[in-house]
Amino acid sequence: MTRRRPVLDLDPAQVVRARELAHAASAPVVDLARTRTTVSVERAVLRAAGLEGADAEGIPWVNHLVDAVRRQVGLEQGVAVPVWDALARAEAGDLTVLAQKAAVDGVRFALPSGSAREHALVGARAAAAGGVAGIDAARAEREAMVARIGDPPQRPWIYLIVATGDIYEDIPQAQAAARAGADVIAVIRSTGQSLLDYVPEGATREGYAGTYATAENFRLMRAALDEVSVEVGRYVRLTNYASGLCMPEIATLAGLRRLDMMLNDSMYGILFRDINPVRTFVDQRFSRQVHARAGIIINTGEDNYLTTADAVDAAHTVTVSQLLNETFAHEAGLPDRLLGLGHAFEIDPAVPESFRLELAHALLARTLFPDAPLKWMPPTRHMTGDVFQGYLLDGFFNLVGSLTDQDILLVGMMTEAVVTPWLSDRDLALQNVRYVQRAAGGLAEDFVPAPDGLIATRARHVLGEAVDLLERIVGSEGGLLTAIEHGTFGGMKRPADGGRGLDGVVERGDDYVNPVSEILEGDQR
């Protein structure tokens, strides 16, 4: 028997209006993304085709090959035709050798026409099909393991972080966390990797406040979690970050290496890493197409807004972002079951009725997105170093998660913002979660907020403010890009022609071809 989820009695017409406005606000951005490519999208095509490895300086061969094509013939038609034309003309025997020769200007690229172009397209499409088949195989392997081992017995899934900087230290910590009850392991990415316009190669042992996202690190951690999944009798999921300047490439590597969740927000990189908005929106569309094919749950980043903006005053911007993320995700082929929309427990505890306000915001998200695996984030901004108050706040956070039937719950740490948590801190945090789940895990069945009480009234107010903001965005010149420029989200002002990575954006020509996108757009599951 499916248990009843708590819901708010929202005005159906207002909910429909909110989604209509979100679609109208996102449509120009989708059009922009459909008519442009980026260096990272083109590198992702080559990664899907099997190109890997790097030179002695650590610069990947995909970077060298895309850069060489761009210098000689441009990327307006995409990288696929000139690369597979060069292979057809025997410029090199395979992609790796071609990239190595291109790195020293040893290859002549061209934009063929007629039968030569058709021949190049056959080769490119076959290579892309092989890469997508690899993503399909990884998805099938996940589904088979879940069927054999089983999912965690209850929701929310408990989400824990490891972040030593050394993948070989991360592995035993991740396995210990799984044994202690974690259902999802997130390997925090090394600080600043989102600003690198290349993906490091191989296993890495040095990272600041996190571990580099690489194909080999993905493989090592997934293998370790497969091992502990069998041991604990439930499939333990792996999370990393598909964001930053290499979002499409990391998404592709995640699909091939069977990651299960990826942080993939439509605006996070724009707001908090000053990555160019156009670059981000083009890259995120392709990355979400990959995630849809791979069956990867994305986690969006609305919680971050409340670290730089007031969680009460700016609550409606979270709802607007959730609606936009939903629209972008659906357009890219992601179904609701893969849409881990984010929100957070970040109201100042000194605010009167703060717990009831948190309930209102969490229940609004649950009501608006009933089929999405919502990701609920713990208090961070108002953790003061008083570990006793912090532990209590985390308990309240866990209680809201139970009351509103959240799906993915990131475990709060009482030492947040004080020190990197010790293993003992993590054990205490897990005890907190387990106590609340045992004592109140089914409370959502009994929780019915008063129709005209503070919780319901506050939720309706936030939804109304969200609709008002969306109307202003749709009615303004420049739409969503202008809203971002004016600091609407998180208080961060990011102009469309500013930020990192704009030089990597290319407007598509009439003959543009992306053989990976052709497959993904032809069969979005």
C-alpha positions as CSV (number, residue, x, y, z in Angstrom):
1,M,0.0,0.0,0.0
2,T,1.4,3.4,-1.0
3,R,1.5,5.8,1.9
4,R,-0.3,9.1,1.6
5,R,1.9,12.1,1.0
6,P,1.1,15.5,2.6
7,V,-0.1,18.1,0.2
8,L,-1.2,21.7,0.3
9,D,-4.5,22.9,-1.1
10,L,-3.0,25.2,-3.8
11,D,-5.0,27.0,-6.4
12,P,-4.8,24.7,-9.5
13,A,-5.1,27.6,-11.9
14,Q,-2.2,29.4,-10.2
15,V,0.0,26.3,-10.4
16,V,-0.8,26.0,-14.2
17,R,-0.1,29.6,-14.6
18,A,3.3,29.2,-12.9
19,R,4.3,26.4,-15.2
20,E,3.1,28.3,-18.3
21,L,5.2,31.3,-17.3
22,A,8.3,29.1,-16.6
23,H,7.9,27.7,-20.1
24,A,7.6,31.1,-21.6
25,A,10.7,32.4,-19.6
26,S,12.8,29.4,-20.6
27,A,11.8,29.2,-24.3
28,P,14.2,31.9,-25.6
29,V,17.1,30.3,-23.6
30,V,16.2,26.9,-25.1
31,D,16.3,28.4,-28.6
32,L,19.6,29.9,-27.8
33,A,21.0,26.6,-26.7
34,R,19.6,24.8,-29.8
35,T,21.4,27.2,-32.1
36,R,24.9,27.1,-30.5
37,T,27.6,24.7,-29.5
38,T,30.6,24.9,-27.2
39,V,34.1,23.5,-27.1
40,S,33.0,21.2,-24.2
41,V,30.0,19.9,-26.1
42,E,32.3,19.0,-29.1
43,R,34.8,17.4,-26.7
44,A,32.0,15.3,-25.2
45,V,31.3,14.0,-28.7
46,L,34.9,12.8,-28.9
47,R,34.8,11.3,-25.4
48,A,31.6,9.4,-26.3
49,A,33.5,8.1,-29.4
50,G,36.2,6.7,-27.0
51,L,39.0,9.3,-27.1
52,E,40.8,9.4,-23.8
53,G,44.2,10.1,-22.4
54,A,46.3,13.3,-22.2
55,D,49.7,14.7,-23.1
56,A,52.7,14.9,-20.7
57,E,51.4,18.2,-19.3
58,G,48.0,16.6,-18.5
59,I,46.0,18.4,-21.3
60,P,43.5,15.8,-22.7
61,W,43.7,14.8,-26.3
62,V,40.1,15.8,-26.7
63,N,41.2,19.4,-26.0
64,H,44.0,19.3,-28.5
65,L,41.8,17.8,-31.3
66,V,38.9,20.2,-30.8
67,D,41.3,23.2,-30.6
68,A,43.0,22.1,-33.8
69,V,39.7,21.7,-35.7
70,R,38.6,25.1,-34.5
71,R,41.8,26.8,-35.6
72,Q,41.7,25.3,-39.1
73,V,38.0,25.1,-40.1
74,G,36.0,26.4,-37.2
75,L,33.4,24.5,-35.1
76,E,30.3,25.9,-36.8
77,Q,29.6,22.5,-38.4
78,G,30.7,20.6,-35.3
79,V,33.8,18.6,-34.8
80,A,32.5,15.3,-36.1
81,V,32.6,15.8,-39.9
82,P,36.2,17.2,-40.1
83,V,37.5,14.6,-37.6
84,W,36.1,11.6,-39.3
85,D,36.9,13.0,-42.7
86,A,40.5,13.2,-41.6
87,L,40.4,9.6,-40.5
88,A,38.8,8.6,-43.8
89,R,41.7,10.3,-45.6
90,A,44.1,8.3,-43.5
91,E,45.6,11.3,-41.7
92,A,45.8,8.9,-38.8
93,G,44.8,5.3,-38.0
94,D,42.6,6.2,-35.0
95,L,41.3,9.0,-32.9
96,T,44.2,9.0,-30.4
97,V,46.9,9.2,-33.1
98,L,44.9,11.9,-34.9
99,A,44.7,14.0,-31.7
100,Q,48.4,13.5,-31.0
101,K,49.3,14.6,-34.5
102,A,46.8,17.5,-34.3
103,A,48.5,18.7,-31.1
104,V,51.7,19.4,-33.1
105,D,49.8,20.7,-36.2
106,G,50.4,17.5,-38.1
107,V,46.9,17.1,-39.5
108,R,45.1,18.9,-42.3
109,F,41.4,19.3,-41.5
110,A,38.7,20.1,-44.1
111,L,35.0,20.6,-44.4
112,P,34.1,18.0,-47.1
113,S,31.1,18.0,-49.3
114,G,29.2,15.4,-51.4
115,S,30.2,11.8,-51.0
116,A,33.2,12.7,-48.8
117,R,31.0,14.4,-46.3
118,E,28.5,11.4,-46.3
119,H,31.4,9.0,-45.7
120,A,32.6,11.1,-42.8
121,L,29.1,11.2,-41.3
122,V,28.8,7.4,-41.5
123,G,32.0,7.0,-39.5
124,A,31.0,9.7,-37.0
125,R,27.6,8.3,-36.4
126,A,28.9,4.8,-35.9
127,A,31.4,6.0,-33.3
128,A,28.7,8.0,-31.5
129,A,26.4,5.0,-31.5
130,G,29.1,3.0,-29.9
131,G,29.4,5.6,-27.1
132,V,25.7,5.8,-26.5
133,A,25.6,2.0,-26.4
134,G,28.2,2.1,-23.6
135,I,25.9,4.5,-21.7
136,D,23.0,2.2,-22.3
137,A,25.0,-0.8,-21.0
138,A,25.9,1.1,-17.8
139,R,22.3,1.9,-17.2
140,A,21.2,-1.7,-17.8
141,E,23.9,-2.8,-15.4
142,R,22.6,-0.5,-12.7
143,E,19.0,-1.7,-13.2
144,A,20.2,-5.3,-13.0
145,M,22.2,-4.7,-9.8
146,V,19.2,-2.9,-8.2
147,A,16.9,-5.8,-9.1
148,R,19.4,-8.3,-7.7
149,I,20.6,-6.5,-4.5
150,G,17.7,-4.2,-3.8
151,D,17.1,-0.5,-3.2
152,P,17.3,1.1,0.3
153,P,14.1,-0.1,2.1
154,Q,12.8,3.4,2.7
155,R,12.9,7.1,1.7
156,P,14.5,9.5,2.1
157,W,17.7,8.2,0.8
158,I,20.5,9.2,3.2
159,Y,23.1,11.3,1.3
160,L,26.6,11.6,2.7
161,I,29.7,13.4,1.5
162,V,33.4,12.4,1.3
163,A,36.0,14.9,0.3
164,T,39.6,14.1,1.3
165,G,41.2,15.1,-2.0
166,D,42.7,11.6,-2.4
167,I,40.5,9.1,-4.2
168,Y,42.3,6.3,-2.4
169,E,41.3,7.9,0.9
170,D,37.8,8.6,-0.3
171,I,37.1,4.9,-1.0
172,P,37.4,3.5,2.5
173,Q,35.6,6.5,3.9
174,A,32.7,6.0,1.4
175,Q,32.5,2.3,2.2
176,A,32.5,3.0,5.9
177,A,29.7,5.5,5.3
178,A,27.6,3.0,3.4
179,R,28.1,0.4,6.2
180,A,26.9,3.1,8.7
181,G,23.7,3.7,6.7
182,A,24.4,6.0,3.8
183,D,22.4,5.3,0.6
184,V,24.1,7.9,-1.6
185,I,27.8,8.8,-1.5
186,A,28.7,12.2,-2.9
187,V,32.4,12.8,-3.8
188,I,32.8,16.5,-3.5
189,R,34.8,18.0,-6.4
190,S,38.1,19.7,-5.8
191,T,37.7,23.5,-5.3
192,G,38.1,25.3,-8.6
193,Q,37.7,22.3,-10.9
194,S,34.6,23.9,-12.3
195,L,36.8,26.7,-13.7
196,L,39.2,24.3,-15.5
197,D,38.4,24.0,-19.2
198,Y,39.6,20.5,-19.4
199,V,39.0,17.3,-17.4
200,P,42.0,15.9,-15.6
201,E,43.1,12.4,-16.5
202,G,43.6,9.4,-14.3
203,A,43.4,8.7,-10.6
204,T,44.2,11.7,-8.5
205,R,45.6,12.0,-5.0
206,E,45.7,15.8,-4.4
207,G,42.7,18.1,-4.3
208,Y,41.7,21.0,-2.2
209,A,38.5,20.5,-0.2
210,G,37.5,17.7,-2.6
211,T,38.7,15.2,-5.1
212,Y,39.0,15.8,-8.9
213,A,36.2,14.4,-11.1
214,T,38.0,12.2,-13.6
215,A,36.9,9.1,-15.5
216,E,39.3,6.9,-13.5
217,N,38.2,8.3,-10.2
218,F,34.6,7.6,-11.2
219,R,35.5,4.0,-12.1
220,L,37.4,3.4,-8.9
221,M,34.6,4.7,-6.6
222,R,31.8,2.9,-8.5
223,A,33.7,-0.4,-8.2
224,A,34.2,0.2,-4.5
225,L,30.5,1.0,-3.9
226,D,29.5,-2.0,-5.9
227,E,31.5,-4.1,-3.5
228,V,30.0,-2.6,-0.4
229,S,26.5,-2.7,-2.0
230,V,26.7,-6.5,-2.1
231,E,28.0,-6.5,1.5
232,V,25.2,-4.3,3.0
233,G,22.4,-5.7,0.8
234,R,21.3,-2.5,-0.9
235,Y,22.5,-0.6,-4.0
236,V,24.6,2.4,-2.9
237,R,24.4,5.3,-5.3
238,L,27.3,7.5,-6.4
239,T,27.1,11.3,-7.0
240,N,29.5,13.8,-8.5
241,Y,29.3,17.2,-10.3
242,A,28.3,17.8,-13.9
243,S,28.8,21.6,-13.7
244,G,31.4,24.1,-14.7
245,L,33.2,24.6,-18.0
246,C,33.3,20.9,-18.7
247,M,29.7,20.0,-17.8
248,P,29.0,18.0,-21.0
249,E,32.2,16.0,-20.8
250,I,31.7,15.1,-17.2
251,A,28.1,14.1,-17.9
252,T,29.3,11.8,-20.6
253,L,32.0,10.2,-18.4
254,A,29.4,9.8,-15.7
255,G,27.1,8.0,-18.0
256,L,29.8,5.7,-19.2
257,R,31.1,4.9,-15.7
258,R,27.7,4.4,-14.2
259,L,27.3,7.2,-11.8
260,D,23.8,7.5,-10.4
261,M,23.3,11.1,-9.5
262,M,24.9,14.3,-10.7
263,L,24.8,17.9,-9.4
264,N,23.5,19.6,-12.5
265,D,21.8,22.9,-12.0
266,S,20.9,25.3,-14.8
267,M,22.2,28.4,-13.1
268,Y,24.6,27.4,-10.3
269,G,27.7,27.9,-12.4
270,I,26.5,31.3,-13.7
271,L,25.7,32.6,-10.2
272,F,28.4,31.1,-8.0
273,R,31.3,30.4,-10.4
274,D,30.9,33.4,-12.8
275,I,30.7,31.1,-15.8
276,N,29.1,32.8,-18.8
277,P,25.3,32.3,-18.9
278,V,25.2,31.4,-22.6
279,R,28.0,28.8,-22.2
280,T,26.2,27.3,-19.2
281,F,22.8,27.0,-20.8
282,V,24.2,25.4,-24.0
283,D,26.2,23.0,-22.0
284,Q,23.5,22.1,-19.5
285,R,21.1,21.2,-22.3
286,F,23.5,18.6,-23.8
287,S,24.4,17.3,-20.3
288,R,20.8,16.7,-19.4
289,Q,20.2,14.8,-22.6
290,V,23.0,12.5,-21.6
291,H,21.7,12.2,-18.0
292,A,18.2,11.3,-19.4
293,R,19.7,8.5,-21.5
294,A,21.9,7.3,-18.7
295,G,19.1,7.2,-16.1
296,I,21.0,9.6,-13.9
297,I,19.1,11.6,-11.3
298,I,20.1,15.2,-11.4
299,N,20.3,17.4,-8.3
300,T,19.7,21.1,-8.8
301,G,21.2,23.8,-6.7
302,E,18.5,26.1,-5.4
303,D,19.8,25.6,-1.8
304,N,22.8,27.7,-2.7
305,Y,20.6,30.8,-3.3
306,L,19.8,30.8,0.4
307,T,23.4,31.0,1.4
308,T,23.7,34.5,-0.2
309,A,20.1,35.7,0.1
310,D,17.6,35.7,3.0
311,A,15.7,32.4,3.2
312,V,12.4,34.1,3.9
313,D,12.6,37.1,1.6
314,A,14.0,35.1,-1.3
315,A,12.0,31.9,-0.9
316,H,10.0,32.6,-4.1
317,T,13.2,32.7,-6.1
318,V,13.8,29.1,-5.1
319,T,10.4,28.2,-6.4
320,V,11.0,30.1,-9.6
321,S,14.3,28.3,-10.2
322,Q,12.7,24.9,-9.5
323,L,10.0,25.6,-12.1
324,L,12.7,26.7,-14.6
325,N,14.8,23.7,-13.8
326,E,11.8,21.5,-14.4
327,T,11.1,23.1,-17.7
328,F,14.7,22.9,-18.9
329,A,14.9,19.3,-17.8
330,H,11.7,18.2,-19.5
331,E,12.8,19.9,-22.8
332,A,16.0,17.9,-22.6
333,G,14.2,14.6,-22.1
334,L,14.5,14.2,-18.3
335,P,11.4,12.7,-16.7
336,D,10.2,13.7,-13.3
337,R,11.6,10.6,-11.7
338,L,15.2,11.8,-12.5
339,L,14.6,15.4,-11.4
340,G,16.1,15.9,-8.0
341,L,15.0,19.5,-7.4
342,G,16.9,21.2,-4.6
343,H,15.8,23.2,-1.6
344,A,17.1,23.9,1.9
345,F,16.6,24.5,5.6
346,E,18.3,27.9,5.9
347,I,16.0,30.2,7.8
348,D,17.7,32.0,10.7
349,P,16.6,30.0,13.8
350,A,16.1,33.4,15.6
351,V,13.2,34.2,13.3
352,P,9.9,33.6,15.0
353,E,8.0,30.5,13.8
354,S,11.1,29.5,11.7
355,F,10.3,25.8,11.9
356,R,6.8,26.4,10.6
357,L,8.1,28.5,7.8
358,E,10.6,25.8,6.9
359,L,7.7,23.3,6.9
360,A,5.7,25.6,4.5
361,H,8.6,25.9,2.0
362,A,9.4,22.2,2.1
363,L,5.7,21.3,1.7
364,L,5.3,23.7,-1.2
365,A,8.1,22.0,-3.1
366,R,6.6,18.6,-2.3
367,T,3.1,19.7,-3.5
368,L,4.3,21.4,-6.7
369,F,6.6,18.4,-7.7
370,P,4.9,15.3,-6.4
371,D,6.8,12.9,-8.7
372,A,10.3,14.4,-8.4
373,P,12.9,13.0,-6.0
374,L,13.4,16.2,-4.1
375,K,16.8,16.8,-2.5
376,W,16.5,18.5,0.9
377,M,19.6,20.3,2.2
378,P,20.5,20.8,5.9
379,P,21.2,24.1,7.7
380,T,24.6,25.6,6.9
381,R,24.4,29.4,6.9
382,H,23.3,29.7,10.5
383,M,25.5,27.1,12.0
384,T,27.5,29.1,14.5
385,G,30.0,26.6,16.0
386,D,27.7,25.8,18.9
387,V,27.6,22.1,18.2
388,F,24.7,21.5,20.6
389,Q,22.5,24.0,18.8
390,G,23.7,22.7,15.5
391,Y,22.8,19.1,16.4
392,L,19.3,20.3,17.4
393,L,18.9,22.2,14.2
394,D,19.9,19.1,12.2
395,G,17.3,17.2,14.1
396,F,14.6,19.8,13.2
397,F,15.8,19.5,9.6
398,N,15.4,15.8,9.7
399,L,12.0,16.1,11.2
400,V,10.8,18.4,8.4
401,G,12.1,15.8,5.9
402,S,9.9,13.2,7.5
403,L,6.9,15.4,7.8
404,T,7.0,16.5,4.2
405,D,8.2,13.2,2.7
406,Q,11.4,14.3,1.1
407,D,13.3,11.8,-1.1
408,I,17.0,12.6,-0.8
409,L,18.3,14.0,2.5
410,L,21.8,15.3,2.8
411,V,23.0,14.6,6.3
412,G,23.7,17.7,8.4
413,M,26.9,17.9,10.4
414,M,27.0,19.6,13.8
415,T,30.5,20.9,13.0
416,E,29.4,22.5,9.8
417,A,31.6,25.6,9.0
418,V,33.9,24.8,11.9
419,V,36.1,21.9,10.9
420,T,36.1,19.2,8.2
421,P,33.9,16.7,9.9
422,W,35.5,13.8,11.8
423,L,34.2,10.2,11.3
424,S,32.7,10.5,14.8
425,D,30.8,13.6,13.7
426,R,29.4,11.7,10.8
427,D,28.3,8.8,13.1
428,L,26.5,11.2,15.4
429,A,24.8,12.8,12.4
430,L,23.6,9.4,11.2
431,Q,22.3,8.6,14.7
432,N,20.3,11.8,14.5
433,V,18.8,10.8,11.2
434,R,18.1,7.2,12.3
435,Y,16.4,8.4,15.5
436,V,14.0,10.7,13.6
437,Q,13.2,8.1,11.0
438,R,12.4,5.5,13.6
439,A,10.4,7.9,15.8
440,A,8.6,9.9,13.1
441,G,9.3,8.2,9.7
442,G,5.6,7.7,9.0
443,L,4.4,11.0,10.3
444,A,3.8,12.3,6.8
445,E,0.6,10.2,6.8
446,D,-0.8,12.1,9.8
447,F,0.4,15.6,8.9
448,V,-2.4,17.8,7.6
449,P,-1.7,21.5,7.9
450,A,-4.7,23.7,8.7
451,P,-6.1,25.2,5.5
452,D,-5.9,28.7,6.8
453,G,-3.0,28.2,9.2
454,L,0.5,29.8,8.9
455,I,2.0,26.9,6.9
456,A,-0.6,26.9,4.2
457,T,-0.9,30.7,4.1
458,R,2.9,31.1,3.8
459,A,3.1,28.5,1.0
460,R,0.4,30.2,-1.0
461,H,2.1,33.6,-0.5
462,V,5.5,32.2,-1.8
463,L,3.8,30.7,-4.8
464,G,2.1,34.0,-5.5
465,E,5.4,35.8,-5.3
466,A,6.9,33.3,-7.6
467,V,4.2,33.8,-10.2
468,D,4.7,37.6,-9.9
469,L,8.4,37.3,-10.5
470,L,7.9,35.0,-13.5
471,E,5.5,37.5,-15.0
472,R,8.1,40.2,-14.6
473,I,10.8,38.0,-16.2
474,V,8.6,37.1,-19.2
475,G,7.5,40.7,-19.6
476,S,10.9,42.3,-19.5
477,E,13.2,42.9,-22.4
478,G,15.9,40.2,-22.4
479,G,13.8,37.9,-20.2
480,L,15.7,35.4,-18.0
481,L,19.1,36.6,-19.1
482,T,18.3,40.1,-18.0
483,A,16.9,38.8,-14.7
484,I,20.1,37.0,-14.0
485,E,22.1,40.1,-14.9
486,H,20.0,42.1,-12.4
487,G,20.8,39.7,-9.5
488,T,17.4,38.1,-9.2
489,F,18.8,34.8,-8.0
490,G,21.0,34.6,-5.0
491,G,21.8,38.3,-5.3
492,M,24.5,37.5,-7.9
493,K,24.6,39.9,-11.0
494,R,25.9,38.1,-14.1
495,P,25.6,39.7,-17.5
496,A,25.0,37.5,-20.6
497,D,28.2,38.8,-22.2
498,G,30.4,38.3,-19.1
499,G,32.0,35.5,-17.1
500,R,34.3,32.7,-18.0
501,G,33.9,30.5,-21.1
502,L,32.1,32.8,-23.5
503,D,35.0,32.4,-26.0
504,G,34.2,28.7,-26.1
505,V,30.7,29.3,-27.5
506,V,30.1,29.0,-31.3
507,E,26.9,29.7,-33.2
508,R,25.9,26.7,-35.3
509,G,26.0,26.8,-39.0
510,D,23.4,25.4,-41.3
511,D,25.3,22.2,-41.8
512,Y,26.0,21.6,-38.1
513,V,26.1,18.0,-37.1
514,N,26.4,16.4,-33.6
515,P,26.0,12.7,-34.0
516,V,25.5,12.1,-30.2
517,S,22.7,14.7,-30.0
518,E,21.1,13.1,-33.0
519,I,20.8,9.8,-31.1
520,L,19.8,11.4,-27.8
521,E,17.1,13.6,-29.3
522,G,15.8,10.8,-31.4
523,D,15.2,8.5,-28.3
524,Q,14.8,10.4,-25.1
525,R,13.7,7.9,-22.5
